[in-house]
Amino acid sequence: MHINDKIYIAGHRGMVGSAILRKLQTAGFANFALADSSALDLRNQLEVSEFFRRKKPDHVFLAAAKVGGIFANDTYRAEFLYDNLMIQANVIESAYRHGVEKLMFLGSSCIYPKLAPQPLKEAALLTGLLEPTNEPYAIAKIAGIKLCDAYRAQYGSNFISVMPTNLYGPNDNYHPQNSHVLPALLRKFHEAKIANAPFVTLWGTGTPRREFLHVDDLADACFYLMQHYNEPAFVNIGTGEDLPIFELALMVQRIVGYHGTIQHDPSKPDGTPRKLLDVSKLTGLGWKAKINLEAGIQAVYQEVKDKLNPQASLTS
C-alpha cells in the first residue's frame, strides 16, 4: 500500500474495523472511503456498486459482518447466514468490477470442523462437520474464503483471506445475550461485584479451551499481511496459546476484583471443545502477536468498567 492510496474499511465502526482504522491512521494513512450502516446497506447490491463507483477505493478491508456469541448464532441462524453471504458477495463483486487493487477478507476460526485436530491448520478446512451452534455463520465465512479464491483464479484479482481467532479489545460488544465469551464474563463479574452477588454463573462446564487475541494485534497483523501476502488460501491469525474457559473466568474475576464464587450451568452449551489456531504459517511470514492476555484484559476493563453496570446501554 502507498501512503496516498484510498482505503475502504467495510465495518469501520465495529471492533475489528475500528482497530484497522486506528492502525492505518497511526501509520500515516489519511485517504479513507468510509460509510456506516446508516449510509450504506452492504446487503444491497446496487448501493454497494454505486459506492464503489463513486469512491473508487484502491484497497479494501472487508471487516463488516453480523456477529455474536453462541446464543446469537444459534438463535438468529437465518440472519447470520443471509446477511453475511450478501455482505461478502456484494463487496467482493464490486471490488472486482471497480478495479480494486487488493482486498482482504476477514473470516473467523469457527470455519473449522468441530473435532478437527489441534492446533487447527489451514488445511483442516472442510475436513469434517462444523459446530452446530454457529454453523450458519461458519458456512458464510467459508463461502467468503472460496469467493476470494475463485475471483483470484478466474479474474486474477489480488483478494486474500485471513482467519482471526477469538478477539477482544476496544469497541467490543457487551450485550448480555449476544456478546462473545470474554466481554460477557467482564460484564457478569463487574455487575456481580457492583451488586455484591454471592456467585456468578458460568455457561457450560468451563472445560473448553479458547485462544484470545487483542484486536490491536489483529489490526497490526492485517496491516502487515496487506503489504506482504499475495497468495491464494487463507492465513490464521492468533497467538498460538489457549486456556480453559474456567481459567479465563478466574483471570477475569481477579482483574475485576470480584470475591464471590463461580457456579457452572451444564445445561448451557459448551460449543467446540477446543479452538487453537496453528499460526506457523503466519510466523513464517514474519509476524507474531505481542499483547499479553492478562495485561490486555486489564487495559480493556479499565476503559469500559464505568459503563459496565446494569443500567448501562453498552450493547454494541
C-alpha positions, -999 to +999 in steps of 0.1 A: +000+000+000+011+035-008+005+063+017-019+082-006-039+051-016-076+053-009-087+027+016-122+014+022-127-004+056-161-022+055-173-022+091-150+006+103-172+013+134-170-023+147-143-037+169-122-051+141-127-023+116-121+005+141-088-012+151-077-014+115-086+023+110-066+032+141-036+012+129-037+028+095-040+063+109-011+057+132+009+046+102+002+079+084-027+069+061-054+095+057-073+088+025-103+068+035-136+059+019-159+052+049-196+047+053-215+033+082-246+011+080-270+041+081-254+054+049-247+021+031-265-012+034-239-037+024-267-063+018-279-042-011-260-049-043-270-017-060-259+005-031-226-012-028-219-010-065-227+027-066-205+033-035-175+017-052-182+036-085-182+069-066-154+063-042-130+042-063-110+027-034-076+012-041-076-012-011-104-029+008-105-044+043-137-065+044-143-065+082-181-060+081-202-089+094-232-098+115-215-113+146-224-126+181-218-153+206-233-189+209-268-176+219-270-152+190-255-176+164-279-203+174-310-181+177-307-159+145-295-186+122-312-173+090-300-137+096-264-148+103-263-168+070-282-144+048-267-112+060-231-124+059-234-140+025-249-108+010-223-085+026-194-106+014-207-112-021-216-076-028-183-061-016-161-087-033-180-084-066-179-046-065-142-047-057-136-068-088-159-047-110-144-014-100-108-024-102-097-026-065-060-033-064-062-056-033-089-068-009-086-086+024-115-107+037-116-113+074-132-146+084-134-165+117-119-195+133-153-211+136-149-222+099-130-253+112-146-287+118-158-291+154-134-321+160-105-311+138-070-320+151-055-293+173-039-269+167-060-260+137-040-259+105-053-241+075-055-274+056-082-287+081-109-266+063-138-287+051-124-319+065-153-326+089-186-314+104-190-279+118-200-269+154-239-269+151-245-238+172-225-215+148-228-234+116-247-207+096-220-181+104-192-206+096-208-215+063-210-178+053-173-173+062-162-204+043-181-190+013-162-157+016-129-175+015-139-196-015-152-165-033-119-146-028-100-177-042-125-180-071-121-144-081-083-148-079-084-180-101-109-167-127-101-130-129-066-126-114-079-105-085-055-100-056-080-110-030-067-126+002-083-140+033-073-141+070-089-161+098-086-145+133-090-164+165-113-151+193-109-114+197-113-088+224-105-051+228-119-016+224-154-014+208-164-049+218-200-060+223-211-063+259-247-072+253-260-097+280-272-123+254-254-115+222-218-110+232-188-134+230-174-152+260-147-127+272-168-095+271-197-115+286-175-125+315-163-090+321-198-078+323-210-106+345-182-103+370-184-065+371-222-065+377-218-092+404-192-070+421-214-039+420-244-059+433-223-078+459-238-110+444-227-142+461-219-161+429-215-158+391-229-185+368-207-197+340-223-213+310-213-249+304-186-269+321-158-244+318-136-271+302-135-259+265-102-243+256-101-210+238-074-187+223-078-149+226-061-122+205-062-085+212-079-067+183-049-042+181-027-072+174-051-084+148-050-049+131-012-050+131-012-084+115-037-073+089-016-043+080+014-065+077-002-091+055-019-065+033+017-054+024+034-088+023+010-116+015-004-120-021-012-157-023-043-179-026-055-198+005-060-180+039-038-173+068-046-180+105-041-151+129-037-159+165-014-162+195-008-199+193-017-202+230-050-212+247-066-218+281-097-234+296-128-211+299-128-217+336-092-204+339-103-174+318-131-168+342-107-169+372-085-143+354-114-120+347-126-124+383-091-114+396-089-084+372-124-072+382-118-078+419-149-099+425-147-120+456-178-143+452-178-179+439-183-193+404-210-218+396-214-238+364-246-243+344-240-275+325-274-272+308-259-245+286-238-254+255-201-256+257-195-251+220-164-265+203-142-285+228-111-267+217-102-240+191-065-232+190-051-220+157-018-232+142+000-199+135+031-214+119+022-200+085+018-165+100+050-166+120+068-180+089+057-148+071+073-127+098+046-117+122+039-126+159+014-114+185+027-090+211+000-082+237-002-104+268-037-117+275-040-107+312-024-072+305-047-068+275-079-077+295-068-054+323-064-025+299-098-032+283-115-034+317-101+000+328-115+015+296-150+002+300-157-005+336-176+028+342-201+018+315-205-018+326-234-017+350-270-029+350-283+004+338-258+010+310-267+006+273-233-007+262-247-032+238-227-027+206 
